[in-house]
Protein backbone atom coordinates (compact mmCIF):
# COMPACT_ATOMS: atom_id res chain seq x y z
CA UNK A 1 0.00 0.00 0.00
CA UNK A 2 1.21 3.50 -0.81
CA UNK A 3 0.78 6.58 1.39
CA UNK A 4 1.93 10.13 0.76
CA UNK A 5 1.49 13.62 2.14
CA UNK A 6 3.00 16.94 1.01
CA UNK A 7 3.26 20.33 2.72
CA UNK A 8 4.85 23.62 1.74
CA UNK A 9 7.64 25.22 3.75
CA UNK A 10 8.03 28.98 3.43
CA UNK A 11 11.78 28.75 2.96
CA UNK A 12 13.96 28.58 -0.15
CA UNK A 13 15.11 25.11 -1.21
CA UNK A 14 18.74 25.87 -0.26
CA UNK A 15 17.78 26.74 3.33
CA UNK A 16 15.41 23.79 3.62
CA UNK A 17 18.06 21.38 2.33
CA UNK A 18 20.69 22.83 4.67
CA UNK A 19 18.34 22.48 7.64
CA UNK A 20 17.64 18.87 6.67
CA UNK A 21 21.35 18.04 6.31
CA UNK A 22 22.63 19.98 9.34
CA UNK A 23 19.98 18.92 11.80
CA UNK A 24 19.73 15.26 10.77
CA UNK A 25 18.26 13.40 12.47
CA UNK A 26 16.96 16.08 14.86
CA UNK A 27 14.18 16.93 12.40
CA UNK A 28 12.53 13.51 12.78
CA UNK A 29 9.90 14.01 15.52
CA UNK A 30 10.34 12.28 18.87
CA UNK A 31 13.49 10.42 17.71
CA UNK A 32 15.82 9.43 20.54
CA UNK A 33 19.51 8.50 20.59
CA UNK A 34 18.66 4.79 20.13
CA UNK A 35 16.87 5.55 16.82
CA UNK A 36 13.48 4.98 18.38
CA UNK A 37 10.51 7.27 17.90
CA UNK A 38 6.76 7.21 18.24
CA UNK A 39 4.55 7.61 15.19
CA UNK A 40 0.79 7.74 14.91
CA UNK A 41 -2.32 9.83 14.58
CA UNK A 42 -4.64 11.91 16.70
CA UNK A 43 -8.05 10.49 17.49
CA UNK A 44 -10.47 13.09 18.85
CA UNK A 45 -7.43 15.30 19.51
CA UNK A 46 -5.63 12.62 21.54
CA UNK A 47 -2.34 11.24 20.15
CA UNK A 48 -2.35 7.48 19.54
CA UNK A 49 1.22 6.41 18.88
CA UNK A 50 3.33 3.29 18.40
CA UNK A 51 7.03 3.02 19.23
CA UNK A 52 9.15 2.26 16.17
CA UNK A 53 12.80 1.84 15.28
CA UNK A 54 13.76 4.36 12.59
CA UNK A 55 16.49 4.09 9.98
CA UNK A 56 17.33 7.27 8.07
CA UNK A 57 19.54 7.42 5.01
CA UNK A 58 21.90 10.24 4.16
CA UNK A 59 20.42 13.17 2.24
CA UNK A 60 20.93 12.57 -1.49
CA UNK A 61 20.80 15.52 -3.88
CA UNK A 62 19.84 15.47 -7.55
CA UNK A 63 19.93 19.03 -8.85
CA UNK A 64 17.64 21.08 -6.59
CA UNK A 65 15.86 17.99 -5.24
CA UNK A 66 16.86 16.26 -2.00
CA UNK A 67 15.75 12.81 -0.81
CA UNK A 68 16.27 10.95 2.45
CA UNK A 69 15.26 7.31 2.71
CA UNK A 70 13.33 6.36 5.84
CA UNK A 71 12.24 3.01 7.23
CA UNK A 72 10.40 2.32 10.43
CA UNK A 73 9.63 -0.95 12.09
CA UNK A 74 7.42 -1.45 15.14
CA UNK A 75 8.96 -2.40 18.44
CA UNK A 76 7.27 -5.19 20.35
CA UNK A 77 5.11 -7.78 18.54
CA UNK A 78 6.23 -7.07 14.97
CA UNK A 79 3.83 -9.54 13.36
CA UNK A 80 0.90 -7.16 14.02
CA UNK A 81 2.48 -4.06 12.45
CA UNK A 82 3.77 -3.33 8.93
CA UNK A 83 7.26 -2.09 8.09
CA UNK A 84 7.13 1.29 6.36
CA UNK A 85 9.73 1.94 3.66
CA UNK A 86 9.72 5.43 2.24
CA UNK A 87 11.40 8.71 1.64
CA UNK A 88 11.35 12.33 2.58
CA UNK A 89 11.70 14.64 -0.38
CA UNK A 90 12.37 18.37 -0.76
CA UNK A 91 11.51 20.04 -4.06
CA UNK A 92 11.58 23.75 -4.97
CA UNK A 93 8.15 25.19 -5.76
CA UNK A 94 8.90 28.91 -5.93
CA UNK A 95 11.87 31.09 -5.00
CA UNK A 96 10.94 31.09 -1.30
CA UNK A 97 8.78 27.95 -1.08
CA UNK A 98 9.83 24.30 -0.79
CA UNK A 99 7.55 21.28 -0.98
CA UNK A 100 8.25 18.56 1.57
CA UNK A 101 6.74 15.17 0.73
CA UNK A 102 6.76 12.07 2.92
CA UNK A 103 5.81 8.93 1.05
CA UNK A 104 6.07 5.25 1.73
CA UNK A 105 5.00 1.70 1.01
CA UNK A 106 3.92 -1.05 3.38
CA UNK A 107 2.38 -4.50 3.24
CA UNK A 108 -0.43 -5.13 5.72
CA UNK A 109 0.51 -7.88 8.17
CA UNK A 110 -1.60 -10.97 8.91
CA UNK A 111 -2.32 -11.97 5.30
CA UNK A 112 -5.91 -11.77 4.06
CA UNK A 113 -7.24 -10.66 7.46
CA UNK A 114 -4.67 -7.85 7.52
CA UNK A 115 -5.67 -6.75 4.02
CA UNK A 116 -9.34 -6.52 5.06
CA UNK A 117 -8.40 -4.57 8.21
CA UNK A 118 -6.24 -2.26 6.13
CA UNK A 119 -9.09 -1.52 3.72
CA UNK A 120 -11.55 -1.00 6.57
CA UNK A 121 -9.43 1.15 8.89
CA UNK A 122 -5.67 0.79 8.99
CA UNK A 123 -4.91 2.50 5.68
CA UNK A 124 -6.52 5.63 7.12
CA UNK A 125 -4.23 5.26 10.14
CA UNK A 126 -1.20 4.96 7.84
CA UNK A 127 -2.27 8.06 5.90
CA UNK A 128 -2.78 9.99 9.13
CA UNK A 129 0.62 8.87 10.42
CA UNK A 130 2.38 10.07 7.26
CA UNK A 131 0.45 13.36 7.37
CA UNK A 132 1.45 13.93 11.01
CA UNK A 133 5.07 13.10 10.19
CA UNK A 134 5.20 15.45 7.17
CA UNK A 135 3.67 18.32 9.12
CA UNK A 136 6.00 17.74 12.09
CA UNK A 137 9.12 17.66 9.90
CA UNK A 138 8.00 20.77 8.01
CA UNK A 139 7.52 22.60 11.30
CA UNK A 140 11.05 21.69 12.43
CA UNK A 141 12.61 22.66 9.09
CA UNK A 142 10.74 26.00 9.10
CA UNK A 143 12.63 27.27 12.13
C-alpha positions in Angstrom: 0.0 0.0 0.0 1.2 3.5 -0.8 0.8 6.6 1.4 1.9 10.1 0.8 1.5 13.6 2.1 3.0 16.9 1.0 3.3 20.3 2.7 4.9 23.6 1.7 7.6 25.2 3.8 8.0 29.0 3.4 11.8 28.8 3.0 14.0 28.6 -0.2 15.1 25.1 -1.2 18.7 25.9 -0.3 17.8 26.7 3.3 15.4 23.8 3.6 18.1 21.4 2.3 20.7 22.8 4.7 18.3 22.5 7.6 17.6 18.9 6.7 21.4 18.0 6.3 22.6 20.0 9.3 20.0 18.9 11.8 19.7 15.3 10.8 18.3 13.4 12.5 17.0 16.1 14.9 14.2 16.9 12.4 12.5 13.5 12.8 9.9 14.0 15.5 10.3 12.3 18.9 13.5 10.4 17.7 15.8 9.4 20.5 19.5 8.5 20.6 18.7 4.8 20.1 16.9 5.5 16.8 13.5 5.0 18.4 10.5 7.3 17.9 6.8 7.2 18.2 4.6 7.6 15.2 0.8 7.7 14.9 -2.3 9.8 14.6 -4.6 11.9 16.7 -8.1 10.5 17.5 -10.5 13.1 18.9 -7.4 15.3 19.5 -5.6 12.6 21.5 -2.3 11.2 20.2 -2.4 7.5 19.5 1.2 6.4 18.9 3.3 3.3 18.4 7.0 3.0 19.2 9.1 2.3 16.2 12.8 1.8 15.3 13.8 4.4 12.6 16.5 4.1 10.0 17.3 7.3 8.1 19.5 7.4 5.0 21.9 10.2 4.2 20.4 13.2 2.2 20.9 12.6 -1.5 20.8 15.5 -3.9 19.8 15.5 -7.5 19.9 19.0 -8.8 17.6 21.1 -6.6 15.9 18.0 -5.2 16.9 16.3 -2.0 15.8 12.8 -0.8 16.3 10.9 2.4 15.3 7.3 2.7 13.3 6.4 5.8 12.2 3.0 7.2 10.4 2.3 10.4 9.6 -1.0 12.1 7.4 -1.5 15.1 9.0 -2.4 18.4 7.3 -5.2 20.3 5.1 -7.8 18.5 6.2 -7.1 15.0 3.8 -9.5 13.4 0.9 -7.2 14.0 2.5 -4.1 12.4 3.8 -3.3 8.9 7.3 -2.1 8.1 7.1 1.3 6.4 9.7 1.9 3.7 9.7 5.4 2.2 11.4 8.7 1.6 11.3 12.3 2.6 11.7 14.6 -0.4 12.4 18.4 -0.8 11.5 20.0 -4.1 11.6 23.8 -5.0 8.2 25.2 -5.8 8.9 28.9 -5.9 11.9 31.1 -5.0 10.9 31.1 -1.3 8.8 28.0 -1.1 9.8 24.3 -0.8 7.6 21.3 -1.0 8.3 18.6 1.6 6.7 15.2 0.7 6.8 12.1 2.9 5.8 8.9 1.1 6.1 5.2 1.7 5.0 1.7 1.0 3.9 -1.0 3.4 2.4 -4.5 3.2 -0.4 -5.1 5.7 0.5 -7.9 8.2 -1.6 -11.0 8.9 -2.3 -12.0 5.3 -5.9 -11.8 4.1 -7.2 -10.7 7.5 -4.7 -7.8 7.5 -5.7 -6.7 4.0 -9.3 -6.5 5.1 -8.4 -4.6 8.2 -6.2 -2.3 6.1 -9.1 -1.5 3.7 -11.6 -1.0 6.6 -9.4 1.2 8.9 -5.7 0.8 9.0 -4.9 2.5 5.7 -6.5 5.6 7.1 -4.2 5.3 10.1 -1.2 5.0 7.8 -2.3 8.1 5.9 -2.8 10.0 9.1 0.6 8.9 10.4 2.4 10.1 7.3 0.5 13.4 7.4 1.5 13.9 11.0 5.1 13.1 10.2 5.2 15.4 7.2 3.7 18.3 9.1 6.0 17.7 12.1 9.1 17.7 9.9 8.0 20.8 8.0 7.5 22.6 11.3 11.0 21.7 12.4 12.6 22.7 9.1 10.7 26.0 9.1 12.6 27.3 12.1 
